[in-house]
């Protein structure tokens, strides 16, 4: 068995990897674009614009929320999703820095 060493990465690299993983599926990119263009969205809105089951969209939204790219706000029985502006700006800056 090889001796595995744990590599320590700076926080920017860790964050970039987290955002990249969350955006690593075309459906998640479509969700982000939809919410960015419409300021917010519900799963029912997304099921109308994407030919996917509600459960599939919910799983993708969970990934985006776990990465900190989306926030959720409950109004009565509805949940509205919007971009976490701070994290979205951080993600864009990290990607821009990577591709310089």
VOPAGU-2260 file (C-alpha; in pm, 1 decimal, decimal comma):
REM VOPAGU-2260
SITE   aa  ch    i         X         Y         Z
SITE  UNK   A    0       0,0       0,0       0,0
SITE  UNK   A    1     130,9     344,8     -93,2
SITE  UNK   A    2     168,7     613,2     166,6
SITE  UNK   A    3     -90,3     871,3      63,4
SITE  UNK   A    4     -14,3    1228,7     155,0
SITE  UNK   A    5    -295,6    1475,1     190,3
SITE  UNK   A    6    -237,1    1779,9     -24,3
SITE  UNK   A    7    -335,1    2113,3     125,2
SITE  UNK   A    8    -487,3    2364,2    -112,9
SITE  UNK   A    9    -549,2    2732,3     -57,1
SITE  UNK   A   10    -908,9    2839,5       0,3
SITE  UNK   A   11    -939,7    2989,4    -349,7
SITE  UNK   A   12    -847,2    2658,9    -511,5
SITE  UNK   A   13   -1088,8    2470,2    -284,7
SITE  UNK   A   14   -1369,4    2713,9    -365,0
SITE  UNK   A   15   -1301,6    2700,1    -737,9
SITE  UNK   A   16   -1317,5    2319,2    -731,5
SITE  UNK   A   17   -1646,3    2329,5    -536,7
SITE  UNK   A   18   -1802,6    2573,4    -785,0
SITE  UNK   A   19   -1665,7    2382,4   -1085,0
SITE  UNK   A   20   -1812,9    2057,5    -956,3
SITE  UNK   A   21   -2152,1    2220,9    -901,5
SITE  UNK   A   22   -2145,8    2369,5   -1252,1
SITE  UNK   A   23   -2016,5    2046,6   -1405,6
SITE  UNK   A   24   -2354,3    1943,6   -1544,8
SITE  UNK   A   25   -2536,8    2116,6   -1832,9
SITE  UNK   A   26   -2869,0    2116,3   -1645,6
SITE  UNK   A   27   -2715,5    2307,0   -1355,1
SITE  UNK   A   28   -2576,3    2565,1   -1593,6
SITE  UNK   A   29   -2925,1    2604,8   -1746,9
SITE  UNK   A   30   -3074,4    2645,9   -1398,7
SITE  UNK   A   31   -2819,5    2913,7   -1308,5
SITE  UNK   A   32   -2882,2    3098,1   -1636,8
SITE  UNK   A   33   -3259,1    3081,5   -1588,6
SITE  UNK   A   34   -3240,0    3218,3   -1235,4
SITE  UNK   A   35   -2987,1    3483,9   -1334,0
SITE  UNK   A   36   -3213,5    3605,2   -1617,3
SITE  UNK   A   37   -3533,3    3593,8   -1408,8
SITE  UNK   A   38   -3392,7    3706,9   -1068,8
SITE  UNK   A   39   -3544,3    3400,9    -906,5
SITE  UNK   A   40   -3727,7    3082,0    -986,0
SITE  UNK   A   41   -3938,2    2802,2    -849,1
SITE  UNK   A   42   -3906,5    2437,6    -939,1
SITE  UNK   A   43   -4239,5    2464,2   -1121,8
SITE  UNK   A   44   -4093,8    2745,4   -1338,6
SITE  UNK   A   45   -3791,0    2532,8   -1417,2
SITE  UNK   A   46   -3996,4    2225,3   -1509,7
SITE  UNK   A   47   -4173,4    2440,6   -1769,9
SITE  UNK   A   48   -3846,4    2554,7   -1927,5
SITE  UNK   A   49   -3648,3    2230,2   -1892,2
SITE  UNK   A   50   -3784,2    1895,7   -2014,4
SITE  UNK   A   51   -3702,8    1720,3   -1686,6
SITE  UNK   A   52   -3892,5    1574,0   -1395,2
SITE  UNK   A   53   -3937,8    1783,7   -1084,6
SITE  UNK   A   54   -3731,7    1536,0    -882,2
SITE  UNK   A   55   -3440,5    1567,4   -1125,2
SITE  UNK   A   56   -3446,4    1946,4   -1109,8
SITE  UNK   A   57   -3467,0    1928,5    -730,1
SITE  UNK   A   58   -3150,8    1716,6    -716,6
SITE  UNK   A   59   -2966,2    1966,0    -936,3
SITE  UNK   A   60   -3086,0    2257,8    -725,1
SITE  UNK   A   61   -2961,9    2078,1    -414,4
SITE  UNK   A   62   -2613,2    2053,2    -567,2
SITE  UNK   A   63   -2615,3    2424,2    -649,4
SITE  UNK   A   64   -2737,7    2511,2    -300,1
SITE  UNK   A   65   -2476,9    2286,1    -136,4
SITE  UNK   A   66   -2206,1    2468,4    -333,6
SITE  UNK   A   67   -2343,2    2799,2    -209,0
SITE  UNK   A   68   -2450,0    2925,5    -551,1
SITE  UNK   A   69   -2823,9    2937,0    -477,5
SITE  UNK   A   70   -3030,7    3047,4    -183,1
SITE  UNK   A   71   -3388,6    2951,9    -103,0
SITE  UNK   A   72   -3664,4    3168,2      38,8
SITE  UNK   A   73   -3997,5    3021,6     141,8
SITE  UNK   A   74   -4314,7    3223,8      83,9
SITE  UNK   A   75   -4623,6    3044,6     209,7
SITE  UNK   A   76   -4604,7    2701,3      46,5
SITE  UNK   A   77   -4368,8    2804,8    -234,3
SITE  UNK   A   78   -3989,7    2805,7    -237,0
SITE  UNK   A   79   -3813,7    3063,9    -450,8
SITE  UNK   A   80   -3450,9    3014,7    -550,8
SITE  UNK   A   81   -3214,7    3297,7    -630,2
SITE  UNK   A   82   -2844,6    3340,9    -686,4
SITE  UNK   A   83   -2623,3    3387,3    -385,9
SITE  UNK   A   84   -2477,4    3704,1    -537,7
SITE  UNK   A   85   -2165,2    3708,4    -323,3
SITE  UNK   A   86   -2072,0    3347,9    -402,9
SITE  UNK   A   87   -2170,0    3387,3    -769,4
SITE  UNK   A   88   -1936,3    3687,1    -801,0
SITE  UNK   A   89   -1661,8    3490,4    -623,6
SITE  UNK   A   90   -1709,9    3197,5    -860,9
SITE  UNK   A   91   -1687,8    3424,4   -1165,9
SITE  UNK   A   92   -1374,1    3591,3   -1031,1
SITE  UNK   A   93   -1208,5    3255,4    -957,8
SITE  UNK   A   94   -1290,5    3124,4   -1306,3
SITE  UNK   A   95   -1167,0    3447,9   -1466,3
SITE  UNK   A   96    -842,4    3417,7   -1272,0
SITE  UNK   A   97    -802,0    3056,1   -1379,9
SITE  UNK   A   98    -841,4    3138,2   -1748,6
SITE  UNK   A   99    -613,1    3442,1   -1756,3
